[in-house]
Amino acid sequence: MKLPGQEEFDVSSAYENVPTGELDSGPGSGPSPDSSSDTDNRELGLSNDPLLFIQLNELLGWPQALEWRETGRWVLFEEKVEVGAGRWSAPHVPTLALPSLQELRSLLAEGLVLLDCPAQSLLELVEQVTRLASLSPELRGQLQSLLLQRPQHLIQTTSTRPCWRSAHPREAFHDEEAPLKEQRQNPLRQKLPEGAEAGAVLAGELGFLAQPLGAFVRLQDPVVLGPLTEVPLPSRFFCLFLGPSTLGRSYHEMGRAMAILLSDPQFQWSARRASNLQDLLAALDAFLEEVILLPPGRWDPTARMPPPKCRPSQHKRLPSQTREARRGAPAEDRHGHPPHAPSPELQRTGRLFGGLVQDVRRKASWYPSDFLDALHPQCFSAVLYIYLATITNAITFGGLLGEATDGAQGVLESFLGTAVAGTAFCLMAGQPLTILSSTGPVLVFERLLFSFSRDYSLDYLPFRLWVGIWVATFCLALVATEASVLVRYFTHFTEEGFCALISLIFIYDAVSKMLSLTRAYPIQGPGSPAYGCFCQYPDPGGNESQWIRTKPKDRDDIMSTDLGLVNASLLPPPECARRGGHPRGPGCHTAPDIALLSLLLFLTSFLFAMALKHVKTSRFFPSMMRKVLSDFSSVLAILLGCGLDAFLGLATPKLTVPREFKPTLPGRGWLVSPFGTNPWWLSVAAALPALLLSILIFMDQQITAVILNRAEYRLRKGAGFHLDLFCVAMLMLLTSVLGLPWYVSTTVISLAHMDSLRRESRACAPGESPSFLGIREQRLTGLVVFILTGISIFLAPVLKFVPMPVLYGIFLYMGVAAISSIQFMKRVQLLLIPAKHQPDLLLLRHVPLSRVHLFTAIQLACLGLLWIVKSTPAAIIFPIMLLGLVGVRKALEWVFSPQELLWLDEMMPEKETSMHEKGLEPEYSFSGSDSKDLELMYQPKAPEINISVN
């Protein structure tokens, strides 16, 4: 049913729909061509249109006091005004009834459609709509006054009042054209990106209209329509649905249906480019074809579905012609490289050191920006907690190394080596986001090397020097022959086994150190004799107070230095009392107190850090506070542990820090003698253990590099596999000459470094998670971290108050956080979950459960074998066992089908190319598509950095 007087118009476009003389002429009144040619080349087939904010204003109060009241808004999801609570509802997926869409279609087909309307203000827009409605002058005036009335937004605190109260609205328009102060200060504006546009939908029952009035207007140029919307955005769409109260017709639901349509990306794309009414109705019909109906009585219509964690792909909703065109065109990755082709960093040049030269040339162009890109506040917070993670690692590994080498190396060498090697690496490396540190596998090899030297009465440091020289030589040979291209064979099977092993080493070392403390000071039952006490007294040689352990004379000495105490010695209780303390007094605490408090600090720091890590995804606190608490979880856990220790005032083992800048081993200088007491031929024989260590260094360094440089992290400046290995080789030579620990890339802290530098969209719609934009690639954060680590050598007066159990707790937290977030552990959990209670993982939809369990069992067996070899005298072959993971993964191609390996792991390079050439692509493409099945694959579109300290 058409409106009176509307039959004379042919409803097609803005200039076919309305006679030319009835529209106000003005600049730009001609049709604006919509250039959509660029959209066909977009990744999703959709152009980069501005984000659209839609607001529903409902007419309420008929027939007494009419007012426009905002009742809903949409960006990506729906928010409703909860009148009783006076607030907005949580964002949710909108639902609507099918009859409302059908009624909306009928009203659009019979109503007024203005496309590319040249109106420049709300007043002009209202005049054009009401003029075309062919109403009587009296009704037209009432309708204009009603449409120009200021709506009541939820952000307003004052009562609503008309926007234009004059009898001649055109005269009052210039007085109140500017948006209200509340609109400009609306916090929702900060969540919308620059260039966002608005769409206003007005709906309600109006008794003085005899027939329904429907209008759909697309403005030629978006313009701010005064206070019509709560956010002062330029409006692109204006929709009006009014009419008399009729049984079975809900204008409110029709308004919601129109708003939901405009919030749909496909319909919005079509509405922006529609040239006539038929295009608009075709877009609505396409929407109806994709609507999913829920049977009545099976679902509560009042229930609100929360927004999904990952928005579904729009690719499957493209027209069939577009999909076929995209399917036929050769795909490219984000760098424009053909699919299934290795990245430039992993292509052989065929020349000696060709890969190294290419890495240097590639990274040289980015070198200035590597420092300029660090001028951001986010880098400051990254420095703080990566620094603490680095010194925690340096302290713990320094203590373990000192224990493993009988003091040949210690905490001082660990601090100095970390500072020197890390600073040099950050200045020269191809991937400066990498953090160098001592690692568990290298520590295992150091322990084996020292045990071999002790068993055969060899001078350890000179022997270690020649091992380091040979390792540097072998690594240079690997760089010259471009062996780094072999990292393409490091699939997720190898990476997960390596990462799980490192995480278990973290957990085991933290727990074992804590158990050694409780064994040294066992918890006693009531009435048990005390083993001794710790007393505090003034140091005769200085001004510091020190803790002295006293014990009965029949008690065997327990080396308190193993627990991190500074200059501890044994005194009988009378001597302790003479020095200023006395047993069981305020300055003296028994060993059971120490054990209990140490265990308390250990668990408190671990649990507190884990709790703060998960605050980021909780519902508590504002989003900014959640992010800060999560980013600084390790820092806050250490501060809490130190505060609790100081409050209770017990003599827990504290961090051992050097007081003088000299090597830990007495009598040696900073330069290691090439031979010492060793025979000359040992310099040649050192090539054999060096070969094994070279394999370990290559695996440890390059697996971490592969994980850090994955395509899903969206790194813009490229990798530098050859350059990084060259830097590690040079640093191996330097640290061997100085007698410092050996350093390679550490997976856990490096990924934590990247996690702290994630770039996310600041403007995100309500209910939408911030979109991942990439990593802030620069050199300055790592450089500052390692400089601070070197300065920490001189911070002994501060660091000596840090309890060792707190650091053990942080060490445990790092291991648990790392191992709990890899997909391998999720598949291990499936072994213990009955089939009917297992989560609906997409992995299980494509691979039989028995095959998933078989793949997991093979990984568990490999991990167990690695741990056994590492813990036995056969640990010398540990590097070869790591390399064997690649061979095991290659053998799995005889056990699992290619389709199963695509879901469980990823394809080897040759197999992947072969599948592509034979047309055996899987059901879901992995080359950068947005398929929803990628959610549980290894190539997430917006990845979470899984192995992370924070």
LOGU-30550 format. One line per 8 residues: number of its first residue (from 1); their letters; for each residue x, y, z of C-alpha. Coordinates in steps of 0.1 Angstrom, whole numbers. Layout:
<gugus>
NUM> a> X:Y:Z; ...;
</gugus>
This chain:
<gugus>
1> mklpgqee> 0:0:0; 15:33:-11; 12:66:5; -12:91:-10; 2:111:-39; 32:87:-42; 19:69:-73; 33:96:-96;
9> fdvssaye> 69:86:-86; 88:57:-100; 105:43:-69; 140:35:-81; 167:60:-72; 171:94:-56; 167:111:-89; 143:87:-106;
17> nvptgeld> 122:84:-74; 116:121:-69; 110:148:-96; 140:171:-99; 121:202:-91; 109:189:-58; 145:185:-44; 164:215:-32;
25> sgpgsgps> 192:221:-57; 227:226:-44; 263:218:-49; 268:181:-53; 233:174:-61; 243:152:-90; 246:115:-85; 279:105:-69;
33> pdsssdtd> 293:74:-86; 303:48:-61; 336:33:-71; 334:-3:-62; 360:-16:-85; 385:-18:-58; 364:-40:-37; 369:-70:-59;
41> nrelglsn> 405:-72:-49; 399:-70:-12; 407:-100:9; 371:-106:18; 355:-92:-12; 343:-62:8; 356:-26:6; 370:-9:35;
49> dpllfiql> 338:10:44; 336:31:75; 322:15:106; 285:23:111; 270:31:144; 232:26:144; 208:41:170; 171:33:175;
57> nellgwpq> 150:62:187; 115:51:197; 85:74:199; 68:70:233; 40:86:252; 11:86:227; -14:102:231; -3:123:261;
65> alewretg> 33:136:259; 52:124:229; 90:121:232; 118:104:213; 137:81:236; 168:61:226; 161:24:232; 189:6:214;
73> rwvlfeek> 222:9:196; 243:-13:174; 278:-13:162; 286:-50:158; 263:-62:185; 231:-50:201; 228:-30:233; 194:-23:249;
81> vevgagrw> 185:4:273; 174:-12:306; 150:14:318; 146:2:353; 183:0:360; 191:32:340; 219:16:321; 229:-1:289;
89> saphvptl> 227:-39:287; 257:-60:280; 264:-63:242; 248:-94:228; 240:-111:195; 207:-96:183; 177:-118:176; 144:-109:160;
97> alpslqel> 112:-125:148; 107:-134:112; 74:-115:109; 92:-82:117; 115:-87:87; 86:-96:64; 67:-65:76; 98:-43:71;
105> rsllaegl> 102:-56:35; 66:-48:27; 69:-13:42; 101:-6:22; 86:-19:-10; 56:5:-6; 73:33:12; 97:61:3;
113> vlldcpaq> 133:54:-7; 157:83:-12; 192:73:-23; 220:99:-24; 199:126:-8; 217:160:-9; 203:172:25; 230:190:46;
121> sllelveq> 211:192:79; 184:174:98; 160:203:90; 164:198:52; 162:161:56; 129:163:75; 114:188:51; 122:166:21;
129> vtrlasls> 108:134:37; 76:151:49; 71:169:16; 71:136:-3; 47:120:22; 19:140:6; 3:149:39; -20:178:46;
137> pelrgqlq> -2:210:56; -14:207:91; -2:171:95; 31:179:77; 38:207:102; 30:184:132; 52:157:118; 81:181:112;
145> slllqrpq> 79:195:147; 78:159:160; 108:148:140; 128:179:150; 122:173:187; 154:165:206; 156:128:216; 164:118:251;
153> hliqttst> 196:98:253; 207:77:282; 238:99:287; 216:130:294; 209:141:330; 185:169:322; 150:164:309; 145:164:272;
161> rpcwrsah> 134:195:254; 126:202:218; 155:209:195; 136:235:175; 106:250:193; 100:279:168; 70:278:145; 95:283:117;
169> preafhde> 121:255:123; 145:269:97; 151:300:119; 158:280:150; 181:256:132; 212:277:133; 209:283:171; 211:247:181;
177> eaplkeqr> 229:230:153; 260:221:174; 260:188:193; 254:189:230; 282:187:255; 270:153:267; 273:140:231; 309:152:227;
185> qnplrqkl> 319:137:260; 302:104:254; 328:76:263; 314:55:235; 331:79:210; 365:67:222; 356:31:212; 348:40:176;
193> pegaeaga> 375:44:150; 382:76:131; 359:80:101; 330:61:117; 295:71:105; 261:69:120; 227:56:110; 195:68:127;
201> vlagelgf> 164:46:129; 132:63:142; 101:42:149; 69:44:169; 31:46:169; 16:79:158; -22:81:161; -28:111:138;
209> laqplgaf> -14:91:108; -40:72:89; -16:49:71; 19:36:78; 48:59:68; 81:43:59; 112:60:46; 148:48:39;
217> vrlqdpvv> 172:77:32; 209:74:22; 226:107:23; 249:117:-5; 274:132:19; 273:121:56; 265:150:79; 261:154:117;
225> lgpltevp> 223:156:123; 225:177:155; 216:158:186; 198:130:168; 223:104:178; 241:101:212; 275:102:195; 281:133:172;
233> lpsrffcl> 290:113:141; 282:122:105; 251:102:95; 249:82:63; 215:66:68; 181:78:81; 152:55:85; 117:63:96;
241> flgpstlg> 88:39:105; 56:55:119; 20:46:117; -12:41:136; -15:14:163; -25:-18:145; -30:-53:159; -1:-75:149;
249> rsyhemgr> 22:-47:138; 51:-36:160; 70:-6:148; 95:-11:175; 104:-45:161; 105:-32:126; 129:-5:138; 151:-32:154;
257> amaillsd> 150:-52:122; 162:-22:102; 190:-15:127; 201:-51:127; 201:-51:89; 223:-20:88; 247:-36:113; 251:-66:90;
265> pqfqwsar> 283:-61:69; 268:-77:38; 236:-57:38; 254:-25:47; 278:-30:17; 248:-35:-6; 229:-5:9; 258:18:4;
273> rasnlqdl> 259:9:-33; 223:3:-42; 211:23:-72; 174:15:-69; 148:-1:-47; 153:-35:-63; 189:-35:-52; 179:-28:-16;
281> laaldafl> 152:-55:-16; 176:-80:-31; 200:-73:-3; 172:-79:22; 162:-111:5; 198:-123:6; 198:-116:43; 166:-136:47;
289> eevillpp> 181:-165:29; 209:-168:55; 186:-163:85; 188:-193:109; 154:-201:126; 150:-216:161; 119:-237:167; 95:-221:191;
297> grwdptar> 94:-236:226; 130:-248:224; 147:-216:233; 139:-186:255; 135:-155:233; 145:-132:262; 179:-150:265; 208:-129:254;
305> mpppkcrp> 236:-146:235; 270:-132:244; 293:-121:215; 315:-149:201; 352:-148:210; 361:-149:173; 338:-132:147; 328:-156:120;
313> sqhkrlps> 342:-152:85; 323:-132:59; 340:-151:31; 313:-178:29; 287:-151:26; 302:-136:-6; 282:-140:-38; 290:-172:-56;
321> qtrearrg> 306:-154:-85; 330:-136:-62; 339:-168:-44; 346:-185:-77; 368:-156:-88; 388:-156:-56; 391:-194:-58; 405:-193:-93;
329> apaedrhg> 429:-165:-86; 463:-174:-71; 464:-167:-34; 492:-147:-18; 502:-143:17; 505:-110:36; 539:-102:20; 526:-109:-15;
337> hpphapsp> 545:-142:-19; 529:-172:-37; 514:-199:-14; 535:-228:-4; 567:-208:-11; 592:-203:17; 598:-168:29; 628:-149:15;
345> elqrtgrl> 647:-155:47; 646:-193:41; 655:-194:5; 689:-206:-5; 711:-182:-25; 737:-208:-35; 766:-186:-23; 788:-188:7;
353> fgglvqdv> 773:-165:34; 747:-155:9; 719:-158:35; 739:-137:60; 745:-109:34; 708:-108:25; 698:-106:62; 722:-77:67;
361> rrkaswyp> 708:-59:37; 672:-65:47; 677:-54:83; 699:-24:75; 670:-5:60; 650:-9:92; 678:0:116; 668:37:122;
369> sdfldalh> 632:28:128; 642:1:152; 650:29:177; 623:54:166; 595:28:170; 604:24:206; 593:59:215; 560:47:230;
377> pqcfsavl> 548:43:267; 541:6:261; 579:0:257; 585:14:292; 562:-12:309; 578:-39:287; 612:-29:300; 601:-31:337;
385> yiylatit> 588:-67:338; 611:-82:312; 640:-68:332; 627:-86:363; 621:-118:344; 656:-115:330; 673:-110:363; 652:-137:378;
393> naitfggl> 664:-161:351; 700:-148:355; 699:-153:393; 683:-187:392; 705:-201:364; 735:-184:380; 728:-203:412; 722:-235:394;
401> lgeatdga> 754:-230:373; 774:-223:404; 762:-255:420; 768:-275:388; 804:-262:384; 815:-260:421; 818:-222:419; 837:-220:387;
409> qgvlesfl> 809:-197:375; 782:-180:396; 757:-152:399; 782:-125:390; 792:-142:358; 755:-148:350; 747:-111:354; 777:-99:335;
417> gtavagta> 773:-124:307; 736:-117:303; 744:-80:301; 773:-82:276; 758:-109:253; 723:-94:254; 734:-59:246; 756:-70:217;
425> fclmagqp> 728:-92:204; 702:-64:205; 725:-41:186; 734:-65:158; 708:-93:156; 683:-98:128; 654:-103:153; 661:-79:182;
433> ltilsstg> 629:-91:200; 648:-122:210; 660:-123:246; 693:-142:252; 696:-162:284; 709:-194:299; 686:-222:290; 678:-256:306;
441> pvlvferl> 694:-277:278; 726:-257:277; 728:-259:315; 725:-297:313; 754:-297:289; 775:-274:311; 769:-298:340; 780:-328:319;
449> lfsfsrdy> 811:-310:307; 821:-301:343; 815:-337:355; 837:-350:327; 865:-326:335; 863:-334:372; 863:-372:366; 893:-370:344;
457> sldylpfr> 912:-343:364; 910:-317:336; 911:-280:340; 875:-271:334; 876:-235:321; 904:-240:296; 887:-272:283; 854:-252:281;
465> lwvgiwva> 873:-224:261; 883:-249:234; 848:-263:233; 834:-228:228; 860:-220:200; 849:-252:181; 812:-244:186; 818:-209:171;
473> tfclalva> 836:-225:142; 809:-251:135; 781:-224:138; 800:-202:113; 801:-232:90; 764:-235:93; 759:-199:85; 782:-201:55;
481> teasvlvr> 763:-231:41; 729:-215:48; 719:-244:71; 692:-222:87; 669:-230:58; 664:-264:75; 642:-247:101; 614:-252:77;
489> yfthftee> 614:-288:89; 608:-277:125; 570:-282:126; 548:-278:156; 555:-314:167; 592:-304:172; 584:-270:187; 559:-284:212;
497> gfcalisl> 582:-311:224; 610:-286:228; 588:-260:246; 573:-287:269; 607:-299:278; 619:-264:287; 587:-257:307; 592:-289:327;
505> ifiydavs> 628:-279:334; 615:-246:348; 590:-264:370; 613:-291:381; 641:-267:391; 617:-244:410; 602:-273:430; 635:-291:436;
513> kmlsltra> 651:-259:450; 621:-254:473; 623:-290:485; 660:-286:492; 652:-257:514; 626:-277:534; 650:-307:537; 677:-284:551;
521> ypiqgpgs> 652:-270:576; 626:-297:582; 593:-287:598; 592:-300:633; 563:-312:653; 554:-299:688; 581:-305:714; 608:-313:688;
529> paygcfcq> 642:-299:696; 652:-269:676; 681:-274:652; 694:-239:657; 684:-204:650; 692:-174:628; 703:-143:646; 709:-108:634;
537> ypdpggne> 739:-89:646; 761:-60:634; 788:-69:611; 822:-61:627; 837:-52:593; 809:-29:582; 776:-13:590; 753:-41:576;
545> sqwirtkp> 733:-64:597; 738:-101:588; 719:-132:596; 740:-158:614; 729:-194:618; 735:-211:652; 731:-247:660; 738:-273:687;
553> kdrddims> 772:-288:684; 759:-323:677; 741:-311:646; 757:-316:612; 763:-284:593; 739:-275:566; 755:-251:542; 734:-220:545;
561> tdlglvna> 752:-206:514; 733:-232:493; 701:-214:504; 713:-179:493; 723:-165:527; 750:-138:527; 782:-145:546; 765:-170:569;
569> sllpppec> 785:-188:596; 779:-210:625; 778:-198:661; 768:-216:693; 739:-200:711; 760:-182:738; 781:-166:711; 750:-156:692;
577> arrgghpr> 736:-139:724; 769:-121:729; 768:-107:694; 735:-90:701; 708:-117:696; 696:-145:718; 678:-178:710; 641:-176:708;
585> gpgchtap> 642:-139:712; 630:-111:689; 660:-113:667; 663:-151:666; 641:-175:646; 641:-213:645; 645:-233:614; 609:-246:613;
593> diallsll> 597:-209:610; 620:-205:580; 607:-236:563; 571:-227:568; 574:-191:558; 595:-200:528; 569:-224:516; 542:-197:522;
601> lfltsflf> 562:-172:502; 568:-197:474; 531:-206:470; 519:-170:475; 541:-156:448; 532:-184:424; 494:-182:430; 493:-144:430;
609> amalkhvk> 512:-142:397; 489:-168:381; 458:-150:394; 469:-116:381; 477:-132:347; 441:-143:343; 427:-109:355; 430:-97:319;
617> tsrffpsm> 403:-121:307; 381:-117:338; 350:-95:343; 365:-75:372; 379:-39:370; 381:-17:339; 399:-30:308; 429:-7:313;
625> mrkvlsdf> 434:-18:349; 430:-55:339; 457:-50:313; 481:-33:337; 476:-59:364; 482:-87:339; 513:-71:324; 529:-65:358;
633> ssvlaill> 518:-98:374; 554:-110:380; 565:-76:393; 535:-73:417; 540:-109:429; 577:-102:438; 567:-70:456; 540:-88:475;
641> gcgldafl> 564:-115:485; 591:-90:496; 565:-70:516; 551:-101:533; 586:-113:542; 595:-78:557; 562:-77:576; 568:-110:593;
649> glatpklt> 605:-102:598; 617:-138:596; 651:-148:583; 642:-164:551; 670:-172:526; 677:-141:506; 692:-135:472; 730:-139:471;
657> vprefkpt> 745:-110:452; 783:-103:447; 799:-75:467; 829:-71:446; 834:-71:408; 856:-101:405; 852:-137:393; 835:-161:416;
665> lpgrgwlv> 863:-186:414; 892:-174:436; 925:-169:419; 914:-166:383; 913:-135:361; 887:-124:336; 906:-140:306; 907:-178:306;
673> spfgtnpw> 941:-194:299; 940:-215:267; 956:-246:282; 961:-243:319; 972:-277:332; 955:-296:303; 975:-314:276; 977:-297:241;
681> wlsvaaal> 958:-324:223; 927:-317:244; 922:-286:222; 916:-309:193; 896:-335:212; 872:-307:223; 858:-308:188; 837:-339:197;
689> palllsil> 817:-324:225; 816:-292:206; 799:-309:177; 771:-321:200; 768:-287:216; 766:-271:182; 736:-293:174; 720:-282:207;
697> ifmdqqit> 728:-245:201; 714:-247:165; 682:-264:177; 677:-242:208; 683:-210:188; 664:-218:157; 633:-233:173; 629:-202:193;
705> avilnrae> 635:-181:161; 609:-201:142; 583:-196:169; 590:-158:172; 589:-152:134; 557:-171:126; 535:-153:101; 505:-150:124;
713> yrlrkgag> 525:-125:146; 524:-101:116; 560:-89:119; 567:-63:93; 605:-62:93; 612:-98:86; 634:-124:103; 672:-129:103;
721> fhldlfcv> 679:-166:109; 714:-165:94; 723:-132:111; 711:-143:145; 731:-176:143; 762:-156:133; 757:-133:164; 753:-163:187;
729> amlmllts> 785:-179:173; 805:-147:179; 791:-144:214; 799:-180:221; 836:-172:214; 835:-141:236; 818:-157:266; 842:-187:264;
737> vlglpwyv> 872:-164:265; 858:-145:295; 846:-176:313; 810:-165:312; 780:-187:307; 769:-196:271; 738:-179:258; 711:-186:232;
745> sttvisla> 676:-174:226; 652:-183:255; 617:-192:243; 597:-182:274; 611:-148:280; 614:-139:243; 577:-146:238; 569:-127:270;
753> hmdslrre> 588:-98:254; 567:-100:223; 535:-103:244; 544:-71:262; 547:-53:228; 515:-64:212; 498:-37:192; 460:-39:195;
761> sracapge> 432:-16:182; 424:10:207; 389:16:192; 367:-15:195; 330:-17:194; 311:-28:226; 313:-66:229; 342:-68:204;
769> spsflgir> 377:-79:215; 405:-56:205; 419:-67:172; 455:-78:170; 476:-54:148; 511:-69:152; 541:-64:174; 560:-32:181;
777> eqrltglv> 593:-42:165; 623:-23:179; 656:-28:196; 655:-4:225; 635:-24:250; 659:-53:249; 689:-30:249; 676:-12:280;
785> vfiltgis> 668:-45:298; 703:-58:294; 719:-25:303; 698:-25:335; 709:-62:341; 745:-51:340; 738:-22:364; 721:-47:387;
793> iflapvlk> 756:-60:397; 759:-28:417; 724:-30:433; 734:-55:459; 720:-33:488; 685:-36:473; 685:-70:457; 698:-87:488;
801> fvpmpvly> 663:-83:504; 646:-104:478; 636:-138:493; 647:-167:472; 614:-186:477; 597:-157:460; 620:-161:430; 614:-198:430;
809> giflymgv> 576:-191:429; 581:-168:399; 602:-195:382; 574:-220:388; 549:-196:374; 569:-191:342; 570:-229:336; 533:-235:344;
817> aaissiqf> 522:-206:323; 543:-219:294; 532:-255:294; 496:-249:302; 489:-229:270; 504:-251:243; 480:-272:223; 499:-303:232;
825> mkrvqlll> 486:-300:268; 450:-295:256; 453:-328:238; 468:-344:269; 437:-333:288; 415:-351:263; 431:-384:274; 414:-379:308;
833> ipakhqpd> 380:-365:297; 353:-390:288; 341:-386:252; 306:-372:262; 322:-345:283; 349:-334:258; 347:-299:244; 334:-294:209;
841> llllrhvp> 368:-288:194; 370:-284:156; 400:-307:157; 377:-336:169; 353:-329:141; 379:-338:114; 402:-363:131; 390:-395:149;
849> lsrvhlft> 395:-394:187; 417:-425:186; 440:-409:161; 443:-378:182; 452:-399:212; 478:-418:192; 494:-386:181; 494:-373:217;
857> aiqlaclg> 508:-406:230; 537:-404:205; 545:-368:217; 544:-379:253; 567:-408:246; 592:-385:229; 590:-360:258; 595:-388:283;
865> llwivkst> 625:-401:264; 641:-367:262; 636:-362:300; 651:-396:308; 681:-390:285; 686:-356:301; 686:-370:336; 710:-399:330;
873> paaiifpi> 748:-402:323; 738:-406:286; 728:-369:286; 758:-362:264; 737:-374:234; 708:-351:244; 713:-327:215; 711:-356:190;
881> mllglvgv> 678:-367:207; 664:-332:201; 674:-334:164; 657:-368:164; 623:-351:169; 625:-340:133; 631:-376:122; 602:-388:143;
889> rkalewvf> 579:-362:127; 590:-373:93; 582:-409:101; 547:-399:112; 538:-394:76; 537:-432:73; 512:-434:102; 489:-405:97;
897> spqellwl> 472:-392:65; 480:-358:51; 446:-345:61; 451:-357:97; 485:-341:99; 471:-308:87; 448:-307:117; 472:-322:142;
905> demmpeke> 504:-305:131; 514:-290:98; 529:-304:66; 566:-308:58; 577:-285:29; 580:-313:3; 547:-329:12; 529:-295:13;
913> tsmhekgl> 541:-286:-22; 532:-321:-35; 497:-318:-21; 493:-284:-37; 505:-296:-71; 482:-326:-70; 452:-305:-60; 448:-322:-27;
921> epeysfsg> 441:-291:-8; 422:-297:24; 385:-288:28; 395:-255:45; 423:-234:30; 450:-223:54; 466:-195:32; 454:-165:51;
929> sdskdlel> 417:-172:48; 393:-163:76; 376:-197:78; 361:-203:111; 378:-237:113; 411:-219:117; 402:-210:152; 418:-242:165;
937> myqpkape> 445:-245:139; 480:-234:144; 476:-204:121; 452:-181:141; 442:-148:125; 447:-128:156; 470:-150:177; 476:-152:214;
945> inisvn> 512:-156:221; 508:-188:239; 541:-193:258; 543:-162:280; 555:-150:313; 527:-125:315;
</gugus>
